[in-house]
Every structure is written in structure tokens, then in C-alpha cells.
Amino acid sequence: MATPNQYTLSNIILLESLFQRNWAVSFGDPNFKDTINIEITNSGAPDDFQVTLHLNYIAGIGDAKEISADIKMVGVFTLPENSVLPHEQFINVNAPAILFPFVREHLASLSVKAGLNPIILQPVNFVKRAQDKATTK
């Protein structure tokens, strides 16, 4: 049950999920690296809105992609009339922090189903990420 002045999450929806891997993956090679890109977008009315977390994961050696994943999940949220938490802060920090564990679990699950060890993403500090984004504007 939601308390007054609290954002509520009404749904989490998987919008897109693409996972690809090569037959042979060079995990043992010291040059094997992964890169992660996260994009956060929002839409809808201020009191009933959606936040989308788009994760792009690429792993391999140099420019060769051996594993790639593209995952989009959206959270559907409701904003109370008298919220003490600023809307922008919720969109850029709280909502992604709520969605990210679901994206992490989905990627780990996909990698296991693809015959790999689970790909376990490190946690993301969305507070620092939002602060960094604000200083680069």
C-alpha cells in the first residue's frame, strides 16, 4: 500500500530484448573486455509517467563483438500531488535504481540460457551518474 506523497510503481515491462553470442567466446583472453552503456528516457504526464532504462552490453576483444545484448525495460510510475521528492531526481536516480536490478537479472538469465556463465553486471551509482550528467551540461 502506497503512503501519501510517495511515488508508486504500477508495472515493469520488458520492451526489447536482443542477445547474441559467437559460438566461441574468448573469456580466458586477457584482452577480453566488456562495455556497458545505459540510457534513461521518460514520457507521459507528470503525474502518470514511464521511465525507460535501455542497456547496451558488448563484450569481446578489440572491435570484435563476441557477446552483445540490447535490453529495454520500462517502469510505469504514478506521482503524488504533494511529493517532497523532486520529479527530475526521481526520473534520473530513483526510477533507474528500481529498474536496474530487473535488467541485471534478465541479462544474467539470458547468458545462462545461451550456455555461458551468468553475466553479472556491477551495481550502478545512479546518484553519481545523475550528478556527472548535470555537470557535463
C-alpha positions as CSV (number, residue, x, y, z in Angstrom):
1,M,0.0,0.0,0.0
2,A,1.4,3.4,-1.0
3,T,1.8,6.1,1.6
4,P,0.8,9.7,0.9
5,N,3.4,11.7,-1.0
6,Q,5.2,8.5,-2.3
7,Y,5.8,7.6,-5.9
8,T,4.2,4.2,-6.8
9,L,5.4,1.6,-9.3
10,S,2.4,0.1,-11.2
11,N,4.2,-2.0,-13.7
12,I,7.6,-3.1,-15.2
13,I,7.5,-4.1,-18.8
14,L,10.2,-5.7,-21.0
15,L,10.1,-3.7,-24.2
16,E,13.1,-5.1,-26.1
17,S,15.5,-8.0,-25.6
18,L,18.2,-9.0,-28.1
19,F,21.0,-11.3,-27.1
20,Q,23.7,-12.5,-29.5
21,R,26.9,-14.6,-28.9
22,N,29.6,-16.2,-31.0
23,W,30.0,-19.9,-30.9
24,A,33.4,-19.5,-29.3
25,V,33.8,-16.8,-26.7
26,S,37.4,-15.8,-25.6
27,F,36.7,-15.3,-21.8
28,G,40.3,-16.5,-21.0
29,D,42.0,-13.9,-23.1
30,P,43.3,-11.0,-21.1
31,N,42.2,-8.6,-23.8
32,F,38.6,-9.7,-23.4
33,K,36.6,-6.6,-22.3
34,D,33.0,-5.5,-21.9
35,T,31.4,-2.2,-22.3
36,I,28.1,-1.0,-20.9
37,N,26.0,1.9,-22.0
38,I,22.9,3.0,-20.1
39,E,20.3,5.4,-21.4
40,I,17.4,6.7,-19.4
41,T,14.4,8.3,-21.0
42,N,10.9,9.3,-19.8
43,S,7.5,10.0,-21.2
44,G,3.9,10.6,-20.1
45,A,2.2,13.1,-18.0
46,P,4.0,14.4,-14.9
47,D,1.6,12.5,-12.5
48,D,1.4,9.2,-14.5
49,F,4.7,8.6,-16.4
50,Q,7.1,6.0,-17.8
51,V,10.8,5.7,-17.3
52,T,12.7,3.5,-19.8
53,L,16.1,2.1,-19.0
54,H,18.0,1.0,-22.1
55,L,21.1,-1.2,-21.5
56,N,23.6,-1.9,-24.3
57,Y,26.2,-4.5,-23.4
58,I,29.1,-5.5,-25.7
59,A,31.9,-7.9,-24.9
60,G,34.8,-9.2,-26.9
61,I,38.4,-8.5,-28.0
62,G,39.1,-5.1,-29.7
63,D,36.3,-4.3,-32.2
64,A,35.2,-7.9,-32.4
65,K,31.8,-8.4,-30.7
66,E,31.6,-11.9,-29.1
67,I,28.6,-11.2,-26.9
68,S,26.1,-8.4,-27.3
69,A,22.8,-7.6,-25.6
70,D,20.3,-4.8,-26.0
71,I,17.6,-4.6,-23.3
72,K,14.9,-2.0,-22.7
73,M,12.7,-2.1,-19.7
74,V,10.1,0.5,-18.8
75,G,8.7,1.3,-15.3
76,V,5.2,2.8,-15.1
77,F,5.0,5.2,-12.1
78,T,2.5,7.5,-10.5
79,L,3.5,10.7,-8.9
80,P,1.6,12.0,-5.8
81,E,0.3,15.6,-5.9
82,N,2.4,16.8,-3.0
83,S,5.6,14.8,-3.4
84,V,8.6,16.0,-1.5
85,L,11.0,14.3,-3.9
86,P,11.7,16.4,-7.0
87,H,10.4,14.8,-10.2
88,E,13.7,15.1,-12.1
89,Q,15.5,13.4,-9.2
90,F,13.1,10.5,-9.3
91,I,13.4,10.1,-13.1
92,N,17.2,10.2,-13.1
93,V,18.0,8.4,-9.9
94,N,15.2,6.5,-8.1
95,A,13.4,5.1,-11.1
96,P,16.6,3.7,-12.8
97,A,17.7,2.3,-9.4
98,I,14.3,0.5,-9.2
99,L,14.6,-0.9,-12.8
100,F,18.3,-1.8,-13.0
101,P,18.0,-5.0,-10.8
102,F,15.4,-6.3,-13.3
103,V,17.6,-5.6,-16.2
104,R,20.6,-7.2,-14.5
105,E,18.6,-10.3,-13.7
106,H,17.4,-10.5,-17.3
107,L,20.9,-10.3,-18.7
108,A,22.2,-12.9,-16.3
109,S,19.3,-15.2,-17.3
110,L,19.9,-14.7,-21.0
111,S,23.6,-15.5,-20.7
112,V,22.9,-18.7,-18.8
113,K,20.3,-19.8,-21.4
114,A,22.9,-19.1,-24.1
115,G,25.3,-21.6,-22.5
116,L,27.5,-19.1,-20.8
117,N,28.3,-18.4,-17.2
118,P,25.9,-15.7,-15.9
119,I,26.9,-12.2,-16.9
120,I,26.6,-10.3,-13.6
121,L,26.7,-6.5,-14.0
122,Q,28.1,-4.5,-11.2
123,P,25.7,-2.1,-9.4
124,V,25.4,1.4,-10.8
125,N,25.5,4.5,-8.7
126,F,22.7,6.4,-10.2
127,V,23.2,9.4,-7.9
128,K,26.7,9.9,-9.1
129,R,25.6,9.2,-12.7
130,A,23.0,12.0,-12.5
131,Q,25.5,14.4,-10.8
132,D,28.0,13.7,-13.6
133,K,25.4,14.2,-16.3
134,A,24.4,17.5,-14.7
135,T,27.9,18.8,-14.6
136,T,28.6,18.0,-18.3
137,K,25.6,20.0,-19.5
